[in-house]
Amino acid sequence: MINTILDACRYVLEDQGEAQSSYWLSSIMMEMKLWRASESQVRISLDRDIEKYGDSSPFVKVAEDLYALRSWKERSCGE
C-alpha cells in the first residue's frame, strides 16, 4: 500500500532492483501513477529519512544523488 512518498520510493526501488537517482525515482513514480512528487521532494524526503533514522532507515545513499534499499547493501556485504 502506498501512503507516503517514501512508500512510493521503496516500491520503485524494489521494482527497479537497483539504485536510482531522485530524478529517476520521481519520474518513475509519476509514470507508474504511484505518487506525484518533484525530484527535489524525493531527494529531501529520502535524505531526511536517512538522517532521522540512520541505520534503521530502509534507504541508503550510495552516491551524491543515488539511493538504494539498505537491505541490498546488507545482502551484498554478507555474501
C-alpha positions in Angstrom: 0.0 0.0 0.0 1.4 3.4 -1.0 0.6 6.0 1.6 3.6 8.3 1.5 6.3 9.5 -0.8 8.7 7.1 1.0 6.4 4.1 0.3 6.4 5.1 -3.4 10.2 5.3 -3.3 10.5 1.9 -1.7 8.1 0.4 -4.3 10.0 1.8 -7.2 13.4 0.7 -5.9 12.1 -2.8 -5.3 10.6 -2.8 -8.8 13.7 -1.5 -10.5 16.1 -3.7 -8.5 19.0 -1.2 -8.5 20.0 2.2 -7.1 18.2 5.2 -8.7 18.7 9.0 -8.7 16.0 11.2 -7.1 15.2 12.4 -10.7 14.5 8.9 -11.9 12.6 7.9 -8.8 10.2 10.9 -9.2 9.9 10.2 -13.0 9.1 6.5 -12.5 6.7 7.2 -9.6 4.7 9.6 -11.8 4.9 7.2 -14.8 3.6 4.3 -12.6 0.9 6.7 -11.2 2.1 5.9 -7.6 2.9 9.4 -6.4 3.3 12.9 -7.8 6.5 14.5 -6.5 9.3 16.6 -7.8 12.9 15.4 -7.9 13.7 17.8 -5.0 10.8 16.5 -2.9 12.0 12.9 -3.4 15.6 13.8 -2.5 14.6 15.8 0.6 12.3 13.0 1.8 14.9 10.4 1.4 17.7 12.5 2.9 15.5 13.4 5.9 14.6 9.7 6.5 18.2 8.6 6.3 19.3 11.4 8.6 16.5 10.9 11.1 16.6 7.1 11.3 20.2 6.3 10.3 20.9 2.6 10.1 17.2 2.0 10.8 16.1 3.7 7.6 15.2 1.3 4.8 17.1 3.6 2.4 20.8 4.3 1.9 22.5 7.0 -0.1 25.1 5.3 -2.2 26.4 8.3 -4.2 25.7 12.1 -4.3 22.3 11.6 -5.8 21.8 7.8 -5.9 19.6 5.9 -3.4 19.2 2.2 -2.8 17.5 0.0 -0.3 19.6 -0.8 2.8 18.8 -4.5 2.5 20.6 -4.7 -0.8 23.8 -3.3 0.8 23.5 -5.7 3.8 22.9 -8.6 1.4 26.0 -7.8 -0.7 28.2 -7.4 2.4 27.0 -10.7 3.8 27.9 -12.7 0.7 
